[in-house]
Amino acid sequence: MKYMLLVCGDDTADASGMAPVEPWVEELGAERGVRLHGHRLRPPADAVTVRVRDGEVLRTDGPFAETKEYVAGFDILDCADMEEAIEAAAQHPVAAIGAMEVRAFWDDEDARTEIRRLDAELTEAVRERDIDRAMACYAPDVEVFHPVSGLEQSGVGALRKATELRFSTLAGPVEREVLEFRLRVDESVAFSHALVRTRADGGRLDTTARVTTGYRAAGDRWQIVHQHTSVPLAADIPGTEEGRP
């Protein structure tokens, strides 16, 4: 479950003896994989408070409230439960001179489930040779290394043309089977490493490729923003000669 740590500084506290934060970030991030990301914030004097009253936007320079304690930064943690998040917060150096507010995220549908559903949708679209349905899985600014041309396709329009070219060389349904799927999810981005077998054209095409995919959360859905497919050199893929030197 994800938790946000609001790192609250105190203007009246003596921070001269505070331990550096970097070891905490290294341990919880690189070593334990608990800290997903975080950042420092500019001081309250640089803040702008915005209100809307009767349709008028009211801007006030400075924080929402003048207090000795202020939010100095934040960290996003992925912990088993609140107790683990509290333990991580207690180890933060600022906890010794300020305060750490620990707040759980609202429980939304698991991102892993959504991304796996997206991959299943792509598999079904490919099987039906439904290009519109397949392209809906990708972001408009997607970057794809396409195995047919051997060239990078920038944008969903270029990907559509490459996919149309590929389908034009194949007869019948295109079977896409995911043999292996490993997924790493952050707050709004994710990456998967998959082993994908593609069969079509009465068995004339039968290849297994390593596919690395990057995803981005766009509003209430996930989309593919990067995809790199590595095909064995011995693979017999119709159309691979086109676009190669």
PEJO-V800368 format. One record per run of one state. SS is the DSSP state (H for helix, E for strand, C for the rest). FROM is the first residue (numbers start at 0). TO is the last residue. If there is no record, write none. Layout:
[[SS/FROM/TO] [SS/FROM/TO]]
//
This chain:
[[C/0/0] [E/1/9] [C/10/20] [H/21/30] [C/31/33] [E/34/39] [C/40/42] [H/43/45] [C/46/46] [E/47/52] [C/53/54] [E/55/60] [C/61/67] [E/68/77] [C/78/80] [H/81/89] [C/90/91] [H/92/95] [C/96/97] [E/98/103] [C/104/109] [H/110/126] [C/127/129] [H/130/134] [C/135/136] [E/137/144] [C/145/150] [E/151/153] [C/154/154] [H/155/167] [C/168/173] [E/174/184] [C/185/187] [E/188/199] [H/200/202] [C/203/203] [E/204/217] [C/218/219] [E/220/230] [C/231/244]]
//
